[in-house]
Amino acid sequence: MNPEQRYAIAADHPSLAGHFPGDPIVPGVVLLEEVARAFEAWRPGSRPVAMPVVKFLAPLRPGQFFTIKFAESGGREIRFECARDDGQPLAQGRLLAVCANS
């Protein structure tokens, strides 16, 4: 696993205006963008090319802090987990990665 890093999606993120007015939640795709960025920081020189398995477990609110953790699964596959600061799991899945030099 990687050292825990804390993240938050700003309340003024452009995707939040329509997701959902008056009761915003962070769209899953925005959370997965953060997973991809965090992976590239964790593994410089590698990049995710697919996320064949993703399970969303709970909503994330704008400004709410969360962590992303990675673990080796063998080969090009990496497991990831996202959880709120209170321990509530948000999402989990697997990503496939390639070395940027490949």
C-alpha positions as CSV (number, residue, x, y, z in Angstrom):
1,M,0.0,0.0,0.0
2,N,1.1,3.6,-0.5
3,P,1.3,6.1,2.2
4,E,-2.1,7.7,2.8
5,Q,-2.7,11.0,1.0
6,R,-5.7,13.2,1.7
7,Y,-7.7,14.8,-1.1
8,A,-10.9,16.9,-1.4
9,I,-12.9,18.0,-4.4
10,A,-13.5,21.7,-4.2
11,A,-17.1,23.0,-3.9
12,D,-16.6,25.1,-7.0
13,H,-15.6,22.1,-9.2
14,P,-17.4,22.7,-12.6
15,S,-19.1,19.2,-12.5
16,L,-20.9,19.9,-9.3
17,A,-23.4,22.5,-10.7
18,G,-25.5,19.8,-12.3
19,H,-24.8,16.9,-9.9
20,F,-27.2,17.5,-8.1
21,P,-28.5,21.1,-7.6
22,G,-29.2,21.8,-4.0
23,D,-27.7,18.6,-2.8
24,P,-24.3,18.1,-4.6
25,I,-22.3,14.9,-4.6
26,V,-19.0,14.4,-6.4
27,P,-19.6,12.4,-9.7
28,G,-17.8,9.1,-9.8
29,V,-15.8,10.1,-12.8
30,V,-14.3,13.0,-10.9
31,L,-13.3,10.6,-8.1
32,L,-11.7,8.3,-10.6
33,E,-9.8,11.2,-12.1
34,E,-8.3,11.8,-8.7
35,V,-7.4,8.1,-8.5
36,A,-5.6,8.3,-11.9
37,R,-3.7,11.4,-10.8
38,A,-2.8,9.9,-7.5
39,F,-1.6,6.7,-9.2
40,E,0.7,8.7,-11.6
41,A,2.2,10.5,-8.5
42,W,2.6,7.2,-6.7
43,R,4.2,5.5,-9.7
44,P,6.1,8.1,-11.8
45,G,6.7,6.9,-15.3
46,S,3.5,4.7,-15.3
47,R,0.0,5.6,-16.3
48,P,-3.4,4.0,-15.9
49,V,-5.0,2.7,-19.1
50,A,-8.2,1.1,-17.8
51,M,-10.2,0.6,-14.7
52,P,-12.0,-2.7,-15.5
53,V,-13.5,-3.0,-12.1
54,V,-14.9,-0.1,-10.0
55,K,-17.5,-0.3,-7.2
56,F,-18.9,2.9,-5.7
57,L,-19.9,2.3,-2.1
58,A,-21.0,5.7,-0.7
59,P,-21.4,9.3,-1.9
60,L,-18.7,12.0,-1.5
61,R,-19.7,15.6,-0.8
62,P,-17.8,18.6,-2.1
63,G,-15.0,19.6,0.3
64,Q,-15.1,16.3,2.2
65,F,-11.7,14.8,2.7
66,F,-10.9,11.3,1.6
67,T,-7.8,9.1,1.1
68,I,-6.7,6.9,-1.8
69,K,-4.6,3.8,-1.3
70,F,-3.0,1.5,-3.8
71,A,-1.8,-2.1,-3.6
72,E,0.0,-4.4,-6.1
73,S,-2.2,-7.2,-7.5
74,G,0.3,-8.8,-9.8
75,G,1.3,-7.9,-13.3
76,R,-0.1,-4.6,-14.6
77,E,-3.0,-4.7,-12.2
78,I,-3.2,-2.4,-9.2
79,R,-6.0,-2.4,-6.6
80,F,-7.2,0.9,-5.2
81,E,-9.4,2.0,-2.3
82,C,-10.9,5.4,-1.6
83,A,-12.4,6.2,1.9
84,R,-13.7,9.2,3.7
85,D,-11.7,10.5,6.7
86,D,-14.3,8.8,9.0
87,G,-13.4,5.4,7.5
88,Q,-16.5,5.1,5.3
89,P,-15.4,3.3,2.1
90,L,-16.3,5.4,-1.0
91,A,-15.0,3.3,-3.9
92,Q,-12.7,0.4,-4.7
93,G,-11.5,-1.3,-7.8
94,R,-8.6,-2.3,-10.0
95,L,-6.7,-0.4,-12.6
96,L,-4.4,-1.6,-15.4
97,A,-1.2,0.4,-15.8
98,V,1.6,0.6,-18.4
99,C,5.0,2.1,-18.1
100,A,5.0,5.4,-20.0
101,N,8.2,4.3,-21.7
102,S,6.5,1.2,-23.2
